[in-house]
Amino acid sequence: SKVLRVDGETGAAVEIVGPVAPPRHINDGVDVERRTARIFWSNMGEPATRDGSIWRCEADGGGVISILEPGGAWTPKQIKLHDGHVYWSDREGMAVRRCRLDGSGAETLVRTGDPDRDKGDMARWCVGLAIDAA
């Protein structure tokens, strides 16, 4: 549950942000907003529980905030930043979603199933994510 960067010269992992959630919660996707160098990452929360979240910090690790509070997603996995939005795949939420970089305007773009009715149907889970800007 840490955010690390790898030193390009030494190959050493350097901690930028320590755990921001309970120990069993796992960070998954990470992306950097090029204009501001802010780092965004998803935290999957407790498996099979709707307590996932998305976080942001400054390049130096300061200013850590949750832009999508715990419970704003089931299990946010990979994230991508594009055109002022954070996109993420919500595994057990069975959706591809997005919000603005400040966390506002969260919306569902694709739904592959109902998290309650289809619970356990891994064929409906959304795990990976890519953006074709064209």
Secondary structure in CASP SS format (residue, H / E / C, confidence):
PFRMAT SS
TARGET T0000
AUTHOR 0000-0000-0000
METHOD secondary structure of the structure
MODEL  1
S C 1.00
K C 1.00
V E 1.00
L E 1.00
R E 1.00
V E 1.00
D C 1.00
G C 1.00
E C 1.00
T C 1.00
G C 1.00
A C 1.00
A E 1.00
V E 1.00
E E 1.00
I E 1.00
V E 1.00
G C 1.00
P C 1.00
V C 1.00
A C 1.00
P C 1.00
P C 1.00
R C 1.00
H C 1.00
I C 1.00
N E 1.00
D E 1.00
G E 1.00
V E 1.00
D E 1.00
V E 1.00
E E 1.00
R C 1.00
R C 1.00
T C 1.00
A C 1.00
R E 1.00
I E 1.00
F E 1.00
W E 1.00
S E 1.00
N E 1.00
M C 1.00
G C 1.00
E C 1.00
P C 1.00
A C 1.00
T C 1.00
R C 1.00
D C 1.00
G E 1.00
S E 1.00
I E 1.00
W E 1.00
R E 1.00
C E 1.00
E C 1.00
A C 1.00
D C 1.00
G C 1.00
G C 1.00
G C 1.00
V C 1.00
I E 1.00
S E 1.00
I E 1.00
L E 1.00
E E 1.00
P E 1.00
G E 1.00
G E 1.00
A E 1.00
W C 1.00
T C 1.00
P E 1.00
K E 1.00
Q E 1.00
I E 1.00
K E 1.00
L E 1.00
H E 1.00
D C 1.00
G C 1.00
H E 1.00
V E 1.00
Y E 1.00
W E 1.00
S E 1.00
D E 1.00
R C 1.00
E C 1.00
G C 1.00
M C 1.00
A E 1.00
V E 1.00
R E 1.00
R E 1.00
C E 1.00
R E 1.00
L C 1.00
D C 1.00
G C 1.00
S C 1.00
G C 1.00
A C 1.00
E E 1.00
T E 1.00
L E 1.00
V E 1.00
R E 1.00
T C 1.00
G C 1.00
D C 1.00
P C 1.00
D C 1.00
R C 1.00
D C 1.00
K C 1.00
G C 1.00
D C 1.00
M H 1.00
A H 1.00
R H 1.00
W C 1.00
C C 1.00
V C 1.00
G C 1.00
L C 1.00
A C 1.00
I C 1.00
D C 1.00
A C 1.00
A C 1.00
END
